[in-house]
Amino acid sequence: MKTASLRRGCAALTAIAVIAGNYLLQQNENNHGWIESVKELHLTHKVIQWELGDLFDATFGIPPAAILALRQSPALYAARYEIADAAAQSPTVSTLPQSPATPIPTPQSGDLTFKENGVPSQTTKPTGMVGYTVVNGVYIKNASNKTLYEDMLSQPLTGLPADGAPLVLIMHTHGSEAYTPVEPADYVTEGTFRSSDPALSVIGVGDAMAATLSEYGISVVHDRTLYDDPLYDGSYERSAQGITAYLEKYPSIAYVLDVHRDAVQDSSGKQYKLISQEEPHAAQISFVMGSNHDGWEDNLRLAIAVSAAATADFPTLMRPITLRNSNYNQHLCPGSMLVEIGTAGNSPEEAVYSGRLFAAALARVITGQP
């Protein structure tokens, strides 16, 4: 106990030295003679996190149990300076690299509590080929002035990004689009189903998608900005500025997901949820793709590939792709997709589950797995 108290006392004195050193550095920004000494103080600061980790919040330092375990290995404990310094440089979203040969499992829903929210359910699926172009088993409703050819759309994807840097940007042009929970929620009324609470909106779905992608070693940036709050009008112009800024900051980004939710209602305004027949807890998903820009074919190929991967386990999880005479900011990046997870009638849990399933399908496409 005396040794531990002495060690902590010395570490506390070192902390005072770190604070003083940082202050002097700020006062002498142009004095390069301080740089090396401050680097050493910075490293000492990391060691304080090791030694006093049990006196601070767990996110500040390394837990005491980890310190004790590392002390059982002289080699690891000797490298504690480097480990602590590397830990301070972790990315915004942690990734767990895995071998491309490792099969990507279907996400589980065991941690989600599915309760009936009182909204009637439906499953949307084509009953025939009329009005659709079918590529690789994926139905496309062509509401654009473009002509679709099956051989053109079946070309393989190219240009997968390199490892290490952020690969996927998840954002929300209409980030306040919300779902219907079991308990009453703080909505904007008149049927718009909007909320600034991420637990109720597409922002929470984006969180789930980012977490799932990172589990498969894919680095993600999630932009949680509400581009439609307080004004709905002009949200696409504002989100375009956000996308452009992220692409400039992270040139490695090759996929941009604009995550929305749909709304299905009858003539009286009654809402309906859309669910998969094979997994009634999963909200149906749809793509809305633009065609009035160069490179729209590449975006459509990607959407077809992800749809095919998602329906491998759940044939009715994906609704038909809709192709329109718009761009939806998809001209900004060749891997852009507007994806609608469920409808306003679905519960937040149903949408989160589908977000995980969608992210796993996208991970299979990115990593080249069947």
N, C-alpha and C positions, 0 to 999 in steps of 0.2 A: 504493500500500500504506500509506504514511504517513497519507494522508487517511482511508482506511478505518479504520485503527487509532485515529486521533484521534476519528473519529465514534463508534466503538464505545465508546471510553473515556468520551466525554461521555454516551452513552446509558446506560452502566453507572452513572455518577454520578446521572443522572436517576432510575434505578431505585431507588437508595438513598433519594432524595427521596420517591418514591412510597410506599415502605414506611414511611418516617417519617411521611408525611402520613396514611396509613391508620391508623397507630397512634394519632396524635394525635386523629383523628376518633373512634376508639373511646373514647378517654378524655374526649371532649367531645361526647357524643351530643346534649346539649340546647343546645349552642352553635351557633345557626344561622349565625353568621358564618363558620364553616368550610366551609359547604356549597359555595359557588361555587368556592373555591380547590381543594377536593377534586375537584370535577367536572373542573377543568382538569388536575389530576394524573391523574385517571382517563383523560382523553383522551391525555395524554402517555404513559401506560402502554401505550395502544394503539399509539402510534408506536414505542415500544421494540420491540413485537412485529414491526413492519416492519423496523426497523434491525438488530435482533439475531436475526431469525428463523432464520438459519442456525446459530445457536449453541444453539438449543433444539430440542425435538421438533417435528416438522412440524405436529402438531396444535395447538401453542401459538401459533405465529406464521405469517405468510404466507411461503411459500418464497422463497428468494432469486431464483429464476428469474422469479417473478411480479413481484417488486420491480423487477428490471431491465427487464422488459417494460413495466411501467407508467411507468417513467421515460422511455420513448420517447415518451410522450404527456403533454405538460405539463398538459393539462386533467385527465387521470385522476390524475396524481401529485399535483396540487394538492388533489384531493379525497380523499387517502389518509386523512386524519383521520376523515372521515365514513364512508368504507368500512370502516375498521378498527372503528369504534364499532358500525356496523350488524352486522358479522360476529359480534360478541360477543352479539348478541341473537337468534341463529338458533333456530328451534323444535327440539323434541325429535327429531322426525323431519323431515328436509328434504323439501320438495316441489318439484317442477319443473312450474310451471303450464304448461298447454298449451291451445290453442284447442279448444273442443268440436267444431269441424269436423274436427280431425285424427283420422283413424281410429285406434282402439286396436289395435295388432298382437297376434297370438297370441304369448305368451311362448315363448322358445326354451329348449331343454334342453342346449345345447352345452357349458355349463360343468359339467354334472353327469356323474359317472361311474357308469353303471348296470352293476352286476355281479350275477349270479344269486346269491340268498341261499339257494337250496335249498328254498324254500317253494312248493308247487304253487299254480297260479293258476286263477282262475275269472273269468267276467264275468257279473254279475247283471243280467238285463233281463226285463221282463214278456213273456210269451208270448201274452197276450190281454187283453181288457178286464175280465174277471171279477175282482171284488174291488177295482177301482180306479175313481177318478174322474179323467178326463183333461181338463186345461185347457191350451189353447195347446200341445198336444203333451207336456205334463208329466204324469206319472202320480203320483197321490196315493193312498196307502193310508190310508183313514180308519179309525183304531182308536179314534176318539173317539165321543162321543154327539152330536156336532154334525152338522147336515145341510149338505151342500155343494151349491151351485148354480153352474153354470158362469158365468152372467151376473154373479153377485155377485163371483166371484173374478177376473173379467176387467176390473174397473174399473181405470183408470189410477192410477199412483202419484202422490202429491201430497206437498208439504211438503219438497222437497229443500232442504238447508241452504245458507246463504250461503258465499261464498268466504272464505278467510283463516284461520279457526279450525279446530281439529280436528273432523273429520266422522265418523271411524270409530274405535271402540274395539274392539281385539282382545284377548281374554282367554281364560283356560282354567280352567274349574271343576275339571277333572281334568288338570292340567298335567304330571303324571308319566306319562301314557299314552305308551307307547313303541312303536317299530317293531322289525323284525328286520334288523339289518345283516348284511353278509357275514361280518365277523369277530365272534367271541364278544363279548358285551357284559355290562356289570354290571347285570343285571336282578334284580328281585324275582321269585322263582320261583313255582311252583304256577300257572303259566299266566296270571298277571296282566300280564306284560310291562310293567313300570313302571321308570322310570329318572329320576333327577334331572339327567341330562346333556341339555342342550338339543339337542345334535347328534343325539340318538337319539329325542327325544320330540316331542310336538305343539308345544312351545315353539319349536323350530327351524322348524316349518312356519309358525307365526305370524310369525316374523321374515321369512320369505320373502314372506308375504302383505303385510306392512307395507311392505317394500321395493318390491314391485310396485305397490301402490296409490300410494305416494309418487312413483313414476316418472311417473304419470299426473296429478300435480298434486293428489292427494287427501291431505289431512293426516291422519295416523294416530297414535293413542296405543296402544302395545302394553304391556299389563299381563302381565308374565312371572312373576307370583306363583304358587307351587305351593299352591293352596288345598286339595289333597288330601294334602299331606305335612306332618306325619307321619300324620295321621288321614284316612282316606277318608270316614268318616261325618261329616256336617255340612259337607261341602265346598260344597254349594249355598248354605247359609246364609252361609258365609264369603265366597263369591264375590259374593253379593248385596250384602254390605256394601261390597265393593270396587267393584262397578259403580256403586252409589249415590254413593260418594265421587267417582268420576270424572265422573259426570253433574253433580254439584254444582260441581266444579272447572271443567269444560268444558261449559257449557250448550249449546254448538253441536253436540255429539255427537248424531247422528241415526241411527247404525247401530252395533249392538253384536253382534259375532261371538264366540260361545262355541265355540272350536275344539277338537274331540275327535278320536278315532279309534275305529273299530268293532273288533270281534273276531269272526271267523268260524272255527268249528272243527267237526269231526265228533264223533261220540259217544265216540271214543277220546281226544279232546283235540287231535287233529292240526290245526294252523293252516293257513288258506288265505289267500292274498292275492287281492284283487279288483282287476282292471285293466280299462282301456278296450280294446275290440277294435281301435279305430282307432289307438290309441297305446299299445302294451303297456307303455311306461315310465311311464304315468300311472295312479295309483291311482284307483279309483272313489270318488265323493263322494256323500254323502247328507245330507239335512236331516231333523232330528227337531224337529217343531214342537208347541208346546203350545196348548191350546184352552180352558182353564178360567179365562180372564181376559178382560176387556174389551179390544177391539182386536186379538184374535187373527187376525181376517180380514186386517187390514193387514199383519201379519207374514207371513201365508201368501201374500198377493199378492206381497210382496217376494221370498219364496223361489221362487215360480213364475217371476217375471221373471228372477231370476238363473239358475235352472235352464235356462230357455229360451235365455238368452244363452250359457251354457256349452256347451250341446249343439249350437249352431250349427256349430261346427267338429268336435266329437267327439260324435256322437249317443249313445254309450254311456258317456260320462264320468260322467253323473249317474245315480244310482239313484233309484227312486221316493221321493217325500217321504212321511214317516210323520207323521200327525197323531194326537196322543194327549191323554188327559184329564190333563194336567199343565200346569205353566207354565214350568219350566226357567229361571226368572228373566226370561222374555220379557215379563212384565207391566211391567218397569221402564222400557222404552223401546220406542216403536212400530216401530222398525226392527231388532228383535232376531231373531237366528237362531242355532240350534244346528246347526253343520255338522260332519260327521264326514268327515275326510280319510283315506281308506284304512282298512286294518285292521292288527291287530298283525302279520300276516304280510307286509305290504308292507315294502319297504326304506325307510329314511329319504329316500333320493334320489327314489324314486317318489312319496312323500308331498309332498316339497318342490316337485316339478314340478307336481303337481296343485294345491298351494296357490297357485302362480303363476297357473295357468289359472283357478282360481276367482276370484282377485283381479282378473284382467283382465275376467272376466265381470261382476263386481260394479261395476267402474269403468265399463263400458259402460252399466249400468243407472243408476248415479248421474249420469252425464253425459248421459244420454238418447240414447246412440248405439245403432244397431240391432245 
